[in-house]
Amino acid sequence: MKTVVKHIISFILPITVLLIVPLLIEQHWVIRNMFCMLTGGIILFTGLTLMSGAIIEFIRWGNGTLAPWFPTRKLITTGLYAHLRNPMITGVVITLIGEAVCILSYSILIWAIAFFLINDIYFLMYEEPNLERKFGEEYRQYKQKVPRWIPRFKKHLT
């Protein structure tokens, strides 16, 4: 039961980023253009699918949660993580872009860019050095083979 509560609490971050902040910064949630709504919906669905896959792998293989206060105990290097070091954050950014396109919101688009930049700085300054300390050579090799943000779909030859 304790683990279930940890996972539920860990969803505070994506709910805040994807729902609360956009609702606070965008006053006009109106579909103005059906093409944009459909295109944005496809983008949004793609981001949510990527996020969901990353969350499932995090829980299943990492023995942790997506929240930094209940971190994974194992380095995940398979599935989505074999192609991209941060599929969760990438999924969040894609989802935010989908929201922005759906309702033609520059405010949410700016939030998506700001969220990406904040996370890029966070990963460079804290997350990656911390993972190197925690997982050592295993993480350094993984980092050399797998890109941070843009997926590589070819298998890297070792």
C-alpha positions in Angstrom: 0.0 0.0 0.0 2.9 2.3 0.8 4.2 2.0 -2.7 0.8 2.8 -4.3 0.7 6.0 -2.2 4.2 7.0 -3.4 3.2 6.5 -7.0 0.0 8.6 -6.6 1.9 11.4 -4.9 4.5 11.3 -7.7 1.8 12.4 -10.1 1.7 15.8 -8.4 4.4 17.0 -10.8 2.8 16.1 -14.2 -0.6 17.3 -13.0 0.9 20.6 -12.0 2.8 21.0 -15.2 0.2 19.8 -17.6 -3.0 21.1 -16.0 -2.6 23.5 -13.2 0.0 25.8 -14.7 -1.7 25.9 -18.2 -5.1 26.7 -16.5 -3.5 29.5 -14.6 -1.7 31.1 -17.6 -4.4 30.7 -20.3 -7.7 32.3 -19.6 -9.3 31.4 -23.0 -9.7 27.7 -23.5 -11.6 27.9 -26.7 -11.3 25.7 -29.8 -10.9 28.3 -32.5 -9.9 26.1 -35.4 -10.9 22.4 -36.0 -7.7 21.6 -37.9 -5.6 23.0 -35.1 -7.7 21.1 -32.5 -7.2 17.8 -34.4 -3.5 18.4 -35.0 -3.0 19.4 -31.4 -4.9 16.4 -30.3 -2.6 14.1 -32.2 0.4 15.9 -30.8 -1.1 15.7 -27.3 -1.9 12.0 -27.6 1.7 11.3 -28.8 3.1 13.1 -25.7 0.8 11.3 -23.3 1.7 8.0 -24.9 5.4 8.7 -24.5 4.8 9.8 -20.9 2.7 6.8 -20.0 5.3 4.4 -21.5 8.1 6.1 -19.5 6.1 6.0 -16.3 5.3 2.3 -16.7 9.0 1.5 -17.4 10.0 3.6 -14.4 7.7 1.8 -12.1 8.3 -1.7 -13.5 12.0 -1.7 -14.0 13.3 1.1 -11.9 11.6 0.2 -8.6 10.9 3.9 -8.0 8.6 6.7 -9.1 8.9 9.5 -11.6 9.2 12.1 -8.7 12.7 13.0 -7.5 11.7 12.6 -3.9 11.1 8.8 -4.5 13.8 8.1 -7.1 14.4 4.9 -9.0 16.8 2.4 -7.5 17.9 0.9 -10.8 19.2 2.6 -14.0 16.7 2.0 -16.7 18.3 1.5 -20.1 15.7 -0.5 -22.0 12.5 0.2 -23.8 12.0 3.9 -24.4 15.1 4.6 -22.3 17.2 2.8 -24.9 16.5 5.6 -27.4 16.1 8.6 -25.1 17.4 9.4 -21.7 14.4 11.6 -20.7 11.3 10.2 -22.3 9.1 11.5 -19.5 10.1 15.1 -19.8 10.1 14.9 -23.6 6.5 13.5 -23.4 5.5 16.4 -21.1 6.9 19.0 -23.5 5.2 17.3 -26.5 1.9 17.2 -24.5 2.2 20.9 -23.7 2.8 21.7 -27.3 -0.3 19.7 -28.2 -2.3 21.7 -25.7 -0.9 25.0 -27.2 -1.8 23.9 -30.7 -5.3 22.7 -29.7 -6.4 26.1 -28.4 -3.9 28.2 -30.3 -2.2 29.4 -27.1 1.1 31.3 -27.2 1.1 31.4 -23.4 1.1 27.6 -23.2 3.7 27.4 -25.9 5.9 29.7 -24.0 5.3 27.6 -20.9 6.4 24.5 -22.9 9.6 26.2 -23.9 10.3 27.5 -20.4 9.6 24.0 -18.9 12.0 22.5 -21.4 14.8 25.0 -20.6 14.3 24.7 -16.9 14.6 20.9 -17.2 17.6 21.1 -19.5 19.5 23.2 -17.0 18.3 20.9 -14.1 19.5 17.8 -16.0 22.8 19.3 -16.8 23.6 20.8 -13.4 22.0 18.3 -11.0 20.3 15.1 -12.4 23.1 13.8 -14.6 26.0 14.5 -12.2 23.9 12.8 -9.5 23.2 9.8 -11.7 26.9 9.5 -12.5 27.7 9.4 -8.7 24.9 6.9 -8.1 25.4 4.5 -11.0 29.1 5.3 -12.0 30.5 3.8 -15.2 27.2 2.2 -16.1 25.6 5.7 -16.4 28.6 7.3 -18.2 28.4 4.6 -20.9 24.7 4.9 -21.2 25.0 8.7 -21.5 27.5 8.3 -24.3 25.2 6.0 -26.3 21.7 7.5 -25.7 20.8 11.1 -26.5 19.2 13.3 -23.8 16.2 14.8 -25.7 15.9 13.7 -29.4 15.5 10.0 -29.8 17.9 7.8 -31.9 16.0 4.8 -33.2 19.0 3.0 -34.6 20.6 0.6 -32.1 24.0 1.9 -31.1 26.7 -0.7 -31.7 29.0 -1.3 -28.7 
